[in-house]
């Protein structure tokens, strides 16, 4: 895999962490300073979803499965009310299956690995994440469909700014494809979103608290002439005793809707619409 562009950024990140005046750090800290995005279908997490999918003019039942997350490596140990930073590693595997095929064909698998640098001060947080993604189609799907395989992969730098106010969170940012294959792909992508939670939690006894949640994420890619891709999710989330933003591990049960350019591998130029339901786990 071509990780050279991501790797070149590591010395700069390590210099930033080493150059800070504070001398206290936490190695392998619990949780993350930048709360994972709820509605983004490519946010690294553990999930399983049952989907009713429409690739015009075909409709099919499908499933998407992912495994991954972000792990902090080193964090500034200053007080939470002061600016903090964290350097970590993130990775994910995202798979799509055609449940209407005779052998439940694996359609595509995307692999990603990144090195996020995150910052937080109070209710504001930032994530700077260089990452690599490569895509691989399933053998049975290739044999049955006859679709030629494209060597689709890229290195990207993502920057996101987030602000949390009470039970509402807003975020915005973008990506720049530093290296891409095919090299004709346009480089720029803009995105933003909103997340909202119920004003108060509901007790789940010793398990923790339950929050009603809803979220929307929108991406616009220069390659697709800035046509927006919408991802909407809603349901409830079970969190260990605490409050949103505490970076507790969580389990969510969600209804899902997506409409826009395909987020899965070499099919990026196709229009995709699906709805369904699923369960996800966040580290």
C-alpha positions as CSV (number, residue, x, y, z in Angstrom):
1,X,0.0,0.0,0.0
2,X,1.2,3.5,-0.8
3,X,1.5,5.1,2.6
4,X,4.4,7.5,1.8
5,X,2.4,10.7,1.9
6,X,0.9,9.8,5.3
7,X,4.3,8.7,6.6
8,X,5.9,12.0,5.7
9,X,3.6,13.8,8.0
10,X,4.5,11.7,11.0
11,X,7.8,13.6,11.9
12,X,5.9,16.9,11.9
13,X,3.3,15.5,14.2
14,X,5.8,14.1,16.6
15,X,7.7,17.4,16.6
16,X,4.5,19.2,17.6
17,X,4.0,16.8,20.5
18,X,7.6,16.9,21.6
19,X,7.8,20.7,21.4
20,X,5.0,21.5,23.9
21,X,6.1,23.1,27.2
22,X,4.1,20.6,29.3
23,X,6.0,17.7,30.6
24,X,3.2,15.4,31.7
25,X,1.7,12.9,29.2
26,X,-0.6,9.9,29.3
27,X,0.5,6.9,27.3
28,X,-2.4,4.9,25.7
29,X,-5.1,7.1,27.2
30,X,-8.7,6.1,27.5
31,X,-11.1,7.6,25.0
32,X,-10.5,10.3,22.4
33,X,-10.6,14.1,22.5
34,X,-12.5,14.3,19.2
35,X,-15.8,12.4,19.5
36,X,-16.3,10.0,16.5
37,X,-18.8,11.1,13.9
38,X,-22.1,9.3,14.2
39,X,-23.6,9.6,10.7
40,X,-20.4,9.1,8.6
41,X,-20.6,5.7,6.9
42,X,-16.8,5.6,6.7
43,X,-16.0,6.5,10.4
44,X,-13.9,3.7,11.8
45,X,-16.1,1.6,14.2
46,X,-17.6,-1.8,14.8
47,X,-21.0,-2.1,13.1
48,X,-23.4,-4.4,11.3
49,X,-26.2,-3.1,9.1
50,X,-29.1,-4.6,7.1
51,X,-29.9,-2.5,4.1
52,X,-32.4,-2.1,1.3
53,X,-30.2,-0.8,-1.5
54,X,-31.0,0.8,-4.8
55,X,-28.5,1.0,-7.6
56,X,-30.7,2.4,-10.4
57,X,-32.5,0.6,-11.9
58,X,-31.8,-2.4,-9.6
59,X,-32.9,-2.9,-6.0
60,X,-31.4,-5.5,-3.7
61,X,-31.1,-6.5,0.0
62,X,-27.6,-5.9,1.3
63,X,-25.5,-5.8,4.4
64,X,-22.6,-3.6,5.5
65,X,-20.1,-4.6,8.1
66,X,-17.2,-2.6,9.6
67,X,-14.5,-3.1,12.2
68,X,-12.2,-0.5,13.5
69,X,-11.7,2.5,15.7
70,X,-9.2,5.0,17.0
71,X,-6.7,4.4,19.8
72,X,-4.8,7.2,21.5
73,X,-1.1,6.8,21.8
74,X,0.0,9.9,23.6
75,X,-2.1,12.6,25.3
76,X,-1.3,15.9,27.0
77,X,-2.2,15.4,30.6
78,X,-3.1,19.0,31.4
79,X,-6.5,19.8,33.1
80,X,-9.6,19.3,30.8
81,X,-10.5,23.0,30.9
82,X,-7.1,23.8,29.3
83,X,-6.2,23.1,25.7
84,X,-5.3,19.4,25.2
85,X,-3.8,17.4,22.3
86,X,-3.6,13.7,21.5
87,X,-1.8,11.7,18.9
88,X,-3.2,8.3,17.9
89,X,-3.8,5.7,15.3
90,X,-7.0,4.8,13.6
91,X,-8.0,2.0,11.2
92,X,-11.0,0.4,9.7
93,X,-12.3,-2.4,7.4
94,X,-15.6,-1.7,5.6
95,X,-17.3,-4.5,3.7
96,X,-20.5,-4.7,1.6
97,X,-22.4,-7.8,0.8
98,X,-25.2,-8.6,-1.8
99,X,-27.7,-10.7,0.2
100,X,-29.8,-11.5,-2.9
101,X,-26.9,-13.3,-4.6
102,X,-26.7,-17.1,-4.5
103,X,-23.7,-17.1,-2.2
104,X,-24.2,-13.7,-0.4
105,X,-21.3,-12.2,-2.5
106,X,-18.8,-9.9,-1.0
107,X,-19.0,-6.8,-3.2
108,X,-16.2,-4.6,-2.0
109,X,-13.9,-4.1,1.0
110,X,-12.3,-0.8,1.9
111,X,-9.2,-0.7,4.2
112,X,-8.1,2.5,5.9
113,X,-5.4,3.4,8.3
114,X,-4.7,6.9,9.7
115,X,-2.7,8.9,12.2
116,X,-5.1,11.4,13.8
117,X,-3.9,14.4,15.7
118,X,-6.7,15.8,17.8
119,X,-7.1,18.9,19.9
120,X,-9.8,20.0,22.4
121,X,-10.5,23.0,24.5
122,X,-13.8,23.0,26.3
123,X,-16.6,22.4,23.8
124,X,-14.4,22.9,20.8
125,X,-12.4,20.1,19.2
126,X,-10.3,19.6,16.0
127,X,-9.2,16.5,14.2
128,X,-6.3,16.5,11.7
129,X,-6.0,13.0,10.2
130,X,-3.8,11.9,7.3
131,X,-5.0,8.5,6.2
132,X,-4.7,5.9,3.5
133,X,-7.6,3.9,1.9
134,X,-7.4,1.0,-0.6
135,X,-10.3,-0.9,-2.1
136,X,-10.6,-4.5,-3.1
137,X,-13.6,-6.3,-4.8
138,X,-14.9,-9.7,-3.9
139,X,-13.8,-12.6,-6.1
140,X,-17.3,-14.2,-6.4
141,X,-18.8,-10.8,-7.3
142,X,-16.2,-10.2,-9.9
143,X,-16.8,-13.6,-11.5
144,X,-20.6,-13.2,-11.5
145,X,-20.8,-9.6,-12.6
146,X,-17.9,-9.4,-15.1
147,X,-17.1,-5.9,-13.9
148,X,-13.4,-5.1,-14.5
149,X,-11.5,-4.3,-11.3
150,X,-10.0,-0.8,-10.8
151,X,-7.0,-0.3,-8.6
152,X,-8.7,2.4,-6.5
153,X,-6.8,3.9,-3.6
154,X,-5.7,7.2,-2.2
155,X,-3.9,9.1,0.6
156,X,-5.9,12.0,2.0
157,X,-5.6,14.6,4.7
158,X,-8.8,15.3,6.6
159,X,-9.4,18.4,8.8
160,X,-12.6,18.7,10.9
161,X,-13.7,21.4,13.3
162,X,-16.4,20.6,15.9
163,X,-18.3,22.6,18.5
164,X,-20.7,21.1,21.1
165,X,-23.4,23.2,22.8
166,X,-25.6,21.4,25.3
167,X,-27.1,18.5,23.3
168,X,-26.2,19.7,19.8
169,X,-23.0,19.3,17.9
170,X,-22.0,21.0,14.7
171,X,-18.9,20.1,12.6
172,X,-17.4,21.1,9.3
173,X,-14.2,20.7,7.3
174,X,-12.8,18.9,4.3
175,X,-10.3,16.6,2.7
176,X,-7.5,16.9,0.2
177,X,-6.3,13.9,-1.8
178,X,-2.6,14.2,-1.7
179,X,-2.1,11.0,-3.8
180,X,-4.8,9.1,-5.7
181,X,-5.1,6.2,-8.1
182,X,-6.4,6.8,-10.7
183,X,-4.6,10.1,-10.8
184,X,-7.4,11.8,-12.7
185,X,-9.5,12.0,-9.5
186,X,-10.3,15.5,-8.3
187,X,-8.5,16.3,-5.0
188,X,-11.0,18.4,-2.9
189,X,-13.9,17.3,-0.7
190,X,-16.0,19.4,1.6
191,X,-18.2,18.1,4.4
192,X,-20.3,19.1,7.4
193,X,-22.9,17.7,9.8
194,X,-25.0,18.0,12.8
195,X,-25.7,15.7,15.8
196,X,-28.4,16.0,18.4
197,X,-29.2,14.1,21.6
198,X,-32.2,14.1,23.9
199,X,-32.2,16.8,26.6
200,X,-31.8,14.2,29.3
201,X,-30.7,10.6,29.5
202,X,-32.9,7.6,30.5
203,X,-31.7,5.2,33.1
204,X,-30.7,1.7,32.0
205,X,-29.9,0.7,35.6
206,X,-26.4,-0.8,36.0
207,X,-25.8,-0.7,32.3
208,X,-25.6,3.1,32.1
209,X,-27.8,5.7,30.4
210,X,-29.7,5.7,27.2
211,X,-29.8,8.8,24.9
212,X,-32.1,9.4,21.9
213,X,-29.8,10.5,19.0
214,X,-30.1,11.7,15.5
215,X,-27.4,12.9,13.1
216,X,-26.9,14.0,9.5
217,X,-23.6,14.1,7.5
218,X,-23.2,15.6,4.1
219,X,-20.2,15.3,1.8
220,X,-19.6,17.1,-1.5
221,X,-16.7,16.0,-3.7
222,X,-15.2,17.9,-6.6
223,X,-15.0,14.7,-8.6
224,X,-18.8,14.5,-8.5
225,X,-19.2,18.2,-9.4
226,X,-20.0,18.9,-5.7
227,X,-23.2,16.9,-5.8
228,X,-24.0,16.3,-2.1
229,X,-24.2,12.8,-0.5
230,X,-26.5,12.6,2.5
231,X,-26.2,10.2,5.4
232,X,-28.8,10.3,8.1
233,X,-29.1,8.1,11.2
234,X,-31.4,8.1,14.2
235,X,-32.1,5.8,17.2
236,X,-30.8,5.4,20.7
237,X,-27.3,5.0,22.2
238,X,-26.3,3.2,25.4
239,X,-23.4,4.8,27.2
240,X,-21.7,3.8,30.4
241,X,-22.5,6.1,33.3
242,X,-21.5,9.6,32.2
243,X,-22.5,12.3,29.7
244,X,-22.0,12.8,26.0
245,X,-18.5,14.0,25.2
246,X,-16.9,11.9,27.9
247,X,-15.5,9.5,25.3
248,X,-17.2,6.5,26.9
249,X,-17.6,3.3,24.9
250,X,-21.1,3.2,23.5
251,X,-23.5,0.9,21.7
252,X,-26.0,2.4,19.2
253,X,-29.2,1.0,17.6
254,X,-29.9,3.1,14.5
255,X,-32.2,3.5,11.5
256,X,-30.1,4.5,8.5
257,X,-30.7,6.4,5.3
258,X,-28.2,7.3,2.5
259,X,-28.5,9.2,-0.8
260,X,-25.6,10.3,-2.9
261,X,-22.4,9.1,-4.6
262,X,-21.3,5.7,-3.5
263,X,-18.8,5.7,-0.6
264,X,-17.6,2.2,-1.4
265,X,-14.5,1.7,-3.5
266,X,-14.4,2.0,-7.2
267,X,-18.1,2.5,-7.5
268,X,-17.7,6.1,-6.4
269,X,-19.2,7.5,-9.7
270,X,-22.5,5.6,-9.2
271,X,-25.6,7.0,-7.5
272,X,-26.6,5.0,-4.5
273,X,-29.6,5.1,-2.2
274,X,-30.3,2.8,0.8
275,X,-32.2,2.6,4.0
276,X,-32.0,0.0,6.8
277,X,-31.1,-0.5,10.4
278,X,-28.1,-1.7,12.4
279,X,-26.0,-1.8,15.5
280,X,-22.7,-0.1,16.1
281,X,-20.0,0.0,18.8
282,X,-17.6,2.9,19.4
283,X,-14.3,2.4,21.2
